[in-house]
């Protein structure tokens, strides 16, 4: 089997062996920068993750009282029910982190402690869902002068000026954020997770939607470490949209060469699954 690449000037073909070599090279390089740690594996999550969260959430932004956090580390009851994603620089300095939370059956999602949900919304199955939580980037790595999206195929190399003028949550390094999103996506595919919850500013959700990440609002604005709204993203719908409208970004998210990817059965009507999961047919 060969993987075909379209190009205005030529067509190139990778053999299966070349394709696999490419994937393994990308995977090794990615693992040097982005790493994941299971919270239920005692002692495996590096303490510098909680220290960076403390520095940002408790000291810099004062979202949480630092007096309630022991030892200069920000932790809560969700740590053991989360997968922690960490981004490191070449000198092994932690520069960003985020977690995907899948609470116990009796626990609410973190956003449910602060945000209401529209009456007509029916949340997707908990077994297929998780919440993006505690996303932080070290101050020195936010919106550096040379930062861009040039390394992400299918996206503009420079972030529009209008998007750079938003508040603190909007100033993180876009290339770093997209790398962490890709690592979350990698974990979600492996774990059978289909839906992401997230509480974010409306402008950020609109920007992500324009890039192909179709977050749907599921509740009104609330004060949850700033003015945010709760959203959900159907990863199957995202995959279908990117494959149809931005195949280069689709290939990058899946860490594959820009090949012709097979169209899966659920991709025929990606909106149907999300509509069924979120909206009840009520009069």
C-alpha positions as semicolon CSV with decimal commas, in nm:
position;residue;x (nm);y (nm);z (nm)
1;X;0,000;0,000;0,000
2;X;0,127;0,348;-0,082
3;X;0,032;0,688;0,061
4;X;-0,024;0,953;-0,207
5;X;0,052;1,321;-0,165
6;X;-0,116;1,584;-0,383
7;X;0,086;1,885;-0,489
8;X;0,020;2,142;-0,763
9;X;0,349;2,052;-0,934
10;X;0,391;1,681;-0,870
11;X;0,257;1,374;-0,695
12;X;0,480;1,187;-0,455
13;X;0,420;0,844;-0,306
14;X;0,547;0,704;0,023
15;X;0,586;0,333;0,067
16;X;0,449;0,180;0,385
17;X;0,804;0,157;0,522
18;X;0,873;0,526;0,451
19;X;0,538;0,624;0,601
20;X;0,607;0,429;0,921
21;X;0,959;0,577;0,947
22;X;0,811;0,927;0,918
23;X;0,554;0,857;1,189
24;X;0,814;0,714;1,428
25;X;1,043;1,015;1,374
26;X;0,760;1,259;1,448
27;X;0,655;1,057;1,752
28;X;1,006;1,056;1,903
29;X;1,051;1,431;1,848
30;X;0,709;1,503;1,993
31;X;0,779;1,294;2,302
32;X;1,092;1,501;2,373
33;X;0,875;1,813;2,408
34;X;0,527;1,694;2,511
35;X;0,479;1,425;2,774
36;X;0,178;1,284;2,953
37;X;0,146;1,149;3,306
38;X;-0,143;0,957;3,461
39;X;-0,256;1,102;3,790
40;X;-0,364;0,765;3,926
41;X;-0,004;0,642;3,916
42;X;0,118;0,759;4,256
43;X;0,431;0,972;4,248
44;X;0,457;0,973;3,868
45;X;0,332;1,329;3,806
46;X;0,628;1,572;3,828
47;X;0,596;1,826;4,109
48;X;0,699;2,108;3,877
49;X;0,355;2,079;3,710
50;X;0,184;2,174;4,036
51;X;0,450;2,437;4,107
52;X;0,388;2,608;3,770
53;X;0,014;2,604;3,834
54;X;0,074;2,760;4,175
55;X;0,291;3,035;4,025
56;X;0,024;3,125;3,766
57;X;-0,307;3,059;3,942
58;X;-0,212;3,165;4,295
59;X;0,065;3,423;4,263
60;X;0,048;3,582;3,918
61;X;-0,330;3,582;3,856
62;X;-0,455;3,540;4,215
63;X;-0,735;3,312;4,100
64;X;-0,680;3,090;4,405
65;X;-0,564;3,186;4,759
66;X;-0,200;3,088;4,795
67;X;-0,247;3,034;5,169
68;X;-0,462;2,727;5,096
69;X;-0,194;2,556;4,885
70;X;0,072;2,365;5,075
71;X;0,437;2,364;4,975
72;X;0,398;2,611;4,687
73;X;0,203;2,359;4,475
74;X;-0,154;2,399;4,346
75;X;-0,348;2,073;4,376
76;X;-0,714;1,975;4,405
77;X;-0,934;1,667;4,432
78;X;-0,919;1,592;4,058
79;X;-0,548;1,515;4,026
80;X;-0,578;1,136;4,047
81;X;-0,862;1,137;3,791
82;X;-0,668;1,329;3,529
83;X;-0,405;1,284;3,263
84;X;-0,149;1,564;3,290
85;X;0,015;1,697;2,973
86;X;0,346;1,877;3,010
87;X;0,551;2,076;2,758
88;X;0,928;2,107;2,808
89;X;1,195;2,324;2,652
90;X;1,516;2,181;2,511
91;X;1,687;2,236;2,849
92;X;1,415;2,031;3,024
93;X;1,238;2,334;3,176
94;X;0,862;2,293;3,213
95;X;0,701;2,570;3,006
96;X;0,335;2,468;2,991
97;X;0,086;2,220;3,125
98;X;-0,279;2,118;3,094
99;X;-0,484;1,828;3,220
100;X;-0,775;1,620;3,094
101;X;-1,010;1,540;3,382
102;X;-1,242;1,238;3,392
103;X;-1,408;1,255;3,735
104;X;-1,539;0,964;3,936
105;X;-1,907;0,883;3,882
106;X;-2,011;1,074;4,195
107;X;-1,797;1,381;4,116
108;X;-1,907;1,676;3,904
109;X;-1,678;1,803;3,631
110;X;-1,473;2,104;3,745
111;X;-1,674;2,339;3,522
112;X;-2,000;2,217;3,678
113;X;-1,895;2,368;4,011
114;X;-1,897;2,715;3,855
115;X;-2,105;2,710;3,535
116;X;-2,471;2,636;3,464
117;X;-2,587;2,440;3,160
118;X;-2,868;2,548;2,927
119;X;-3,195;2,365;2,998
120;X;-3,218;2,221;2,647
121;X;-2,869;2,070;2,661
122;X;-2,814;1,705;2,737
123;X;-2,452;1,636;2,820
124;X;-2,278;1,353;2,632
125;X;-2,198;1,024;2,812
126;X;-1,946;1,067;3,093
127;X;-1,753;0,758;2,983
128;X;-1,676;0,933;2,652
129;X;-1,606;1,278;2,796
130;X;-1,338;1,471;2,979
131;X;-1,267;1,835;3,066
132;X;-0,972;2,048;2,958
133;X;-0,854;2,202;3,283
134;X;-0,570;2,401;3,442
135;X;-0,411;2,519;3,117
136;X;-0,109;2,736;3,201
137;X;0,201;2,857;3,018
138;X;0,512;2,994;3,187
139;X;0,516;3,373;3,169
140;X;0,840;3,392;2,972
141;X;0,692;3,181;2,691
142;X;0,375;3,380;2,627
143;X;0,357;3,574;2,302
144;X;0,729;3,604;2,242
145;X;0,824;3,830;1,953
146;X;0,917;3,540;1,722
147;X;0,621;3,325;1,815
148;X;0,392;3,216;1,533
149;X;0,194;2,924;1,395
150;X;0,442;2,870;1,113
151;X;0,502;2,511;1,227
152;X;0,135;2,413;1,205
153;X;0,026;2,328;0,849
154;X;-0,306;2,472;0,741
155;X;-0,297;2,769;0,980
156;X;-0,183;3,130;0,923
157;X;0,181;3,181;1,017
158;X;0,098;3,489;1,224
159;X;-0,181;3,526;1,475
160;X;-0,413;3,812;1,372
161;X;-0,350;4,136;1,558
162;X;-0,709;4,150;1,681
163;X;-0,660;3,817;1,860
164;X;-0,334;3,931;2,018
165;X;-0,508;4,218;2,195
166;X;-0,731;4,004;2,416
167;X;-0,669;3,942;2,787
168;X;-0,424;3,728;2,978
169;X;-0,574;3,398;2,866
170;X;-0,528;3,493;2,502
171;X;-0,156;3,569;2,513
172;X;-0,015;3,218;2,539
173;X;0,220;3,090;2,272
174;X;-0,002;2,955;1,990
175;X;0,249;2,695;1,870
176;X;0,289;2,567;2,227
177;X;-0,088;2,556;2,280
178;X;-0,149;2,368;1,956
179;X;0,120;2,119;2,055
180;X;-0,055;2,054;2,386
181;X;-0,390;2,026;2,207
182;X;-0,237;1,766;1,977
183;X;-0,105;1,570;2,273
184;X;-0,450;1,581;2,436
185;X;-0,599;1,462;2,110
186;X;-0,346;1,175;2,095
187;X;-0,443;1,063;2,445
188;X;-0,816;1,101;2,373
189;X;-0,798;0,880;2,064
190;X;-0,610;0,612;2,258
191;X;-0,852;0,629;2,554
192;X;-1,171;0,631;2,348
193;X;-1,267;0,985;2,452
194;X;-1,494;1,165;2,207
195;X;-1,600;1,486;2,384
196;X;-1,400;1,767;2,545
197;X;-1,557;2,011;2,789
198;X;-1,384;2,346;2,839
199;X;-1,462;2,677;3,006
200;X;-1,316;2,964;2,805
201;X;-1,368;3,319;2,686
202;X;-1,615;3,352;2,401
203;X;-1,357;3,520;2,175
204;X;-1,114;3,230;2,219
205;X;-1,386;2,976;2,136
206;X;-1,474;3,171;1,821
207;X;-1,109;3,180;1,717
208;X;-1,070;2,805;1,770
209;X;-1,389;2,744;1,574
210;X;-1,250;2,938;1,277
211;X;-0,946;2,709;1,288
212;X;-1,164;2,398;1,277
213;X;-1,212;2,325;1,648
214;X;-1,589;2,364;1,665
215;X;-1,655;2,419;2,034
216;X;-2,030;2,455;2,104
217;X;-2,159;2,669;2,392
218;X;-2,361;2,466;2,642
219;X;-2,425;2,730;2,910
220;X;-2,431;3,102;2,989
221;X;-2,135;3,315;3,089
222;X;-2,008;3,265;3,444
223;X;-1,722;3,380;3,667
224;X;-1,484;3,084;3,660
225;X;-1,136;3,233;3,703
226;X;-1,259;3,516;3,479
227;X;-1,565;3,563;3,257
228;X;-1,602;3,238;3,061
229;X;-1,867;3,013;2,906
230;X;-1,880;2,632;2,915
231;X;-1,829;2,459;2,581
232;X;-1,812;2,108;2,441
233;X;-1,620;1,979;2,139
234;X;-1,712;1,661;1,953
235;X;-1,378;1,521;1,836
236;X;-1,545;1,314;1,564
237;X;-1,708;1,625;1,419
238;X;-1,375;1,809;1,444
239;X;-1,195;1,530;1,259
240;X;-1,452;1,531;0,981
241;X;-1,444;1,911;0,946
242;X;-1,065;1,926;0,934
243;X;-1,042;1,636;0,689
244;X;-1,288;1,809;0,455
245;X;-1,179;2,171;0,491
246;X;-0,819;2,169;0,613
247;X;-0,650;1,834;0,536
248;X;-0,305;1,973;0,616
249;X;-0,406;2,060;0,972
250;X;-0,592;1,728;0,997
251;X;-0,275;1,539;0,906
252;X;-0,069;1,747;1,151
253;X;-0,311;1,678;1,438
254;X;-0,287;1,306;1,368
255;X;0,093;1,326;1,330
256;X;0,070;1,181;0,981
257;X;0,203;1,298;0,647
258;X;-0,046;1,501;0,444
259;X;-0,197;1,190;0,288
260;X;-0,543;1,101;0,161
261;X;-0,706;0,975;0,480
262;X;-0,996;0,725;0,470
263;X;-1,343;0,864;0,525
264;X;-1,502;0,691;0,823
265;X;-1,870;0,602;0,840
266;X;-1,955;0,857;1,110
267;X;-1,792;1,132;0,903
268;X;-2,077;1,127;0,651
269;X;-2,284;1,352;0,880
270;X;-2,062;1,475;1,167
271;X;-2,315;1,723;1,300
272;X;-2,577;1,454;1,366
273;X;-2,390;1,290;1,655
274;X;-2,326;1,620;1,833
275;X;-2,686;1,732;1,791
276;X;-2,815;1,406;1,935
277;X;-2,575;1,425;2,228
278;X;-2,638;1,787;2,322
279;X;-2,998;1,874;2,236
280;X;-3,319;1,711;2,353
281;X;-3,620;1,727;2,128
282;X;-3,837;1,940;2,355
283;X;-4,129;2,162;2,263
